[in-house]
Amino acid sequence: MPIQFPRYIEQLKPYIAGKPIEETQREYGVKKVIKLASNENPLGPSPRAVLAMKKAMKELQLYPDASGFHLRVALSKLEGVSFDEIVLGNGSNEVIELLIRTFCVPGDFMVASDGVFAAYPISARIQGVDTLFTRMTQDFRFDLKAMLELIRNTPKVKLVALPNPNNPTGTYVTESELVEFLTEVEKVREGSVHVILDYAYWEYVTAKDLPDPIPLYRRFSNVSVLKTFSKIYGLGGLRVGYGVIRPELAKMVQKVRMPFNVSSLGLIGAEAALKDKVFIRKSIRLNNTGMKKMMAAYRKLGIPFLPSQGNFLLINARQGLGLSGPEVFEACLRMGVILRPIANYGMPDWVRVTIGTEAQNRTAIAAFAKLKKNKKT
């Protein structure tokens, strides 16, 4: 008798990760390759984190502190919340999974927008939870009114996914929009619908009307906030993220969290990275400078893009280069530049480009200029 798998697992489309550098070198025979696909910090990891982890390596025979005590203390001070409001995850992706596992049973729903970070619908589907999507607005932003209608009219909605800014679009929800939305959601079914505010790119934000999530977390009883060490702190390889979650809910989430979900080096490296203020400021300056130069270069080349509050830009390959997103991705691989096509987000004409170092940005711009020139001839 054949093995019977749950329908929602059989139909699951897995997450598509950014193409690795070594794989590109092997497949295309290109020695020099730059990766601008996964929104990683081009400066590498925090030097203080590296030093702290080197010192800790002599004790790797020991299991990590299952409670993550020191990192949670540091994070509670950073966020101005209590120790019990911090939940650690193997990347913020795991915290997404923990919240879904805590709140939902198969047959429940999560509400999100088209273009939302792919980890949300995938994590939901793994738990037998379907995601109800709304269309994005014409300027590729979340349609909060449409999302609210779905929440009100669908009794089994338990969660709302709201990355701010969103990846891969880089667009965001303003403070006034978010306050109005959260006010209305809190009224639905006695506040039983929970909103996940995902702020993975918070440190890169420059828009004055993109709100700090912690005051909103304090104001609304049905909100959790997610953050990560994978972006500005340069620790994507360690997989460390966290949620700021109300104590009574956090207690339940901790019950479904597996012990030792964050490694010893992850705990130590993340705690040290928090203290590396020089590295954080340097990373912000690099991104701000690179963002301005990349936008100026795209305008000069006639490549449309979406203004972004992250460390990446989403470009319209079809309008700017006369090629689909996958075609630009493939052509750039042959030139040693790894980008991120997002056809899996229902946007086949677009490509996401991470802001890199000055040299990496120049290489990417040169690749686009070459594609533009070849298309004309």
N, C-alpha and C positions, 0 to 999 in steps of 0.2 A: 504493500500500500504506500503510495507516495506521501512524502512529508507535506502536511498542511500548514501553510504559513498564513498569518493574518493578512487580510486583503490590503490593509493600509501599509503593511511592510512590503508586500509584493509590488505595490504601485509607487513605492517611495523612489523619488529621484534624488540621489545623494548629492551632497555639497561638492562643488567643483572648486578645488584649491588652485592657487596661483602656480604656474609652471615653475619647477625648480631650475636653478642655474645649471647644475651639472647635467641634468636631463637635456637641456637645450644644447649644451656643448656637445654631448654625445650624438644627438639626433641630427644636428645641422652642421657639425664640424666647425663651429665658431669658437675661437679661443677666448676672446674677450666678450663677456656677456654682462649686461646690467639688468637688474630686476626692478621694474617699476609697476609691479602687478598687485602687491598685497598690502600696500599702505604701511610698510615697515619703516622704522626710523632709519634714514640713510646714514646717520652717524654711528649706527651700531648700538650696542647696549651701554647703559650708564657705566662709566668707569668705576664709580664707587661700588656699584653692584658687582662688577667683575671681581674687584679686589676682595669684597666680603665673601663671595662664593669660593674664591681660591683658598681662603683661610679655612673655610668650612669643609673642604673636600676630604680632609683627613678623617672625618667622622661619618662618612657616607654609609658605613655599615649599620648605623642607627636609623630606625624609623623616624620620620618627621613628627613634630608635635601635632597631633591630630586636631588640637583646638586652634592652632595657628595663633597662639596667644600674643606674641610680640608684634606680629604684623597687624593683628586686629586692634591692638592698643594704639599703634601708630596711625592706623586708618581712622579710628574713632576720634582721635585728636584732630586729624586733618579735616574731617567732615563735620566735626562738632556734634557727634552723636555718641550714644553709649556703646560700650563693648559688645553688648548683646544684640545691637542692631547691625553688626557687620557679619556677613556670611561670605566665606571665601569659596572660590571655585577654580577648577582647572580651566582657566580662561573664563571670561564672562559668559561664553557659550554654555558652560556647565551650569551657571546660575540660571540662565534661561530655562534649561532642562529641569532644574530643581523646582523652579516656580511652577512650571507646567505640571510636573509630577505631583506637586503638593496640592494644586488647585483643581486639577481636572481628572475626569475619568473618560474612557472611550465614549464618544458620542457628544462630548462637549465641543464648544467652538472658541476659537480665538479670532479677534478682528484685527486686520492689518490693511495696509495700503499696497496696491501694486508697487513694485520697486522697493519694497521693504527688504532689509538685510535677510538673505536667504536662510540663515540659521533659524529664524523664527518658525516659518512654516515646516521646515524639516524636523525641528525638535518637536513641534506639535504633532506631526504625522506619526512619528515614532511612538508616541503615547496614545495613538488612536484618536487624536483631536484634529478636526478639520479647521482650516483657516478660511475665514470669509474675507474676501478682498474687495476694496473699493478702488475706483479709478483714481489716478493722480490728476491734479489740475493741469491746465495747459502749460503752466510754468514748472511742472514736475514736482509739485509739493503735495503733501497729504491733504485730502479733502476731509476735513474734520467733521463737517456737517453730515456728509454721507456716512462716515464712520459712526457718528452718533445715532443716526437712524437705524443702522444695522444693530447696534447695541440695544437700543430701545425695543426693537421689533423681533429680536431673537432671544427667547428665554434662556437658552443654554450657553450663551456667551459668558465665559468666565474671565477671559484675559484680553487685554488690548496691547499690541506691540507698537511702541512709539519711539524709535531711535531718533535722537535729535542732537546734531544733524544726522541725516540718514546716509547710509552707505548702500548703494554706490552713487546716489545722485548728488550728495553734498548739500542738498536743500534742507531747510529747517522750518520749524514752527516757532512763531514769535511768542513773546511773553503774554501779550493780551489774548492771542488766539488760544494758547495753552491753558491759561487760567479759565477762560470761558468754557473750554471743552471739559476740563477736569471738574468744574463746578457742576456741569450738567451730568456727567457720568456718575458723579458721587450720588446723584439723586435716583439713579436707576436701581431698582430692586434693592433698596436700602443699603446702597454702597457695596454690594457683593461683587461688582465687576471690578477687577483689579487692573491697573494701568502700569505697564513696565516702561519707565523712562530710561532709555539706553543712551548713555553719554560717553561712549567709547572715545570720541574725538573732542571732548570738552576742552582740553588744554590748548587746542589749536584755534578755538573759536575767537573771531574778532568782532562779530556783529553785536552791537550794543543791545539789540532787542531779542537776543537769544538768551533765555533766562537761566540763571543758576538753578539747578534742580533741587537742591537741598531745602531752600525755603518752601518750595512747592510740596516736597515730601512732608515737611512739618505741617503744612496747611491742610493737606488732603489726606484723609484716613486710608484711602485705597490706592496708594502710590508706592512703588519701589523704584530705586535708582540703581542702575548698573554702570560700572566703570571697569577699566582694564589696564594692565601693565604692558600690553602688547604694542601700543602705539608710541606715544611720546617717550615712554621710559625705555623703549628699545628691547623689551624682554619677551617678544613674541614666541621665541623658542622655549621659554620656561613654562608658558601657559598658566598665568596667574590673573585672575579677575576677582571682582567682589560685588556684592549687592549691599545697598543700604536698605534695610527691611525692618518694619516695625517689630518690636520684641516678641509680641504674641505670635506673629506670623513667622518670624525668624526661627522661633523655637520649633515650629512644625517643619520648616525647611531643613533645619539641622538634622531632624530625624531621618529624612530621606537622603541626606548627603552621606556618601560613603566615607569611611575614615581614610586618612592619609591621601585625600584627593589633591593636595598641593604638596609637591616634593620639598625636601629640606632646602635644596638650593633655591627653589622658587620662593619659599618663605623668606629666606635670608637675603636673596637678591632683590626682591621687591621692597623689603623694608629699607635696604640701603639706598635703592633708587629713589625712594620718596625724599631722602635727605639731600639728594644731589641737585641742588638748586641751580648751580652753574650749568650743568648739563641740560636741565629743562629750559633755561633761558636761551641757551645756545640753539637748542632744537627748535624753539619757537621762532627765533630770528631767522634761522635757515629756511624754515617753511614759509614765513611771510615774504622773505626776499625772493625765494624760488617761485612762489605762487604769482607774484607780480610779474616776474620775467616770463614765466610760462604763458600767462594770460596775454601779455603784450605780443609774444611770439605767435600765438594762435590767431590773434586778431590780424597780425601782419600777413599770415599765411591764408587767412580767410577760412579758418576752421572754427565753426560754432562750438561753444562749450557752455556748461552750466556753472554759474558762480558757486563756489564751494566754501563751506565752513570747516572742512576737514583738511587732510594733508594730501589731497588728490583732486583731479579735475576729470569730469566726464565730458568727452568730446564727441561731436557728431561726425563720425567717419564718413558716412554716406554724403552728407552735404559738403563737408570740407575737403574730402579726398576722393570722392566718387567711388568708394569701396564700402563693402559691409564691414561691420565690426570684426567678424572672424577673418575676413580677408586682410584687414590691416594688421590684425594680430599675427597671422601667418607670415606676412611680408616682413614685419618688424623682427620676428624671430630669426629670419635669415640674415638680418643685419645685427643680430646680437642684442636686441632690445625686447624684453619680456613685458608685455602690457596685459590688461585684463579685459577680454571680450565679455559682454554681459547679455548675450543672447538668451541665457537661462533666466534672465529677469524679464523676458519679453521685450527687450530693447536691442534687436539685432543690428541696428545701425550705429550703435554707440560703443565706445571703448573707454575704460577708466585708466588714467595715468597717475601714478603716485608722484608727488613732488620729491625729487631726489637731491643729490648734491649739485653744485653748479655744473660740474663736468657731466654728470648723468643727465641733467636737464638739457644741456647742449646736444648731447648725443641723441636724445629723443627728438628734439626739434629738428636736427639734421636728418633724421630718418623720415620724419613727416614731410620735410621739404623735398627730399628725394622722391617720395611717393607722389607728391603733388606734381613735380616736374615730369616724372615718368607718365603720369596720367594725361598730361597735356600733349606729350609728344607721340 
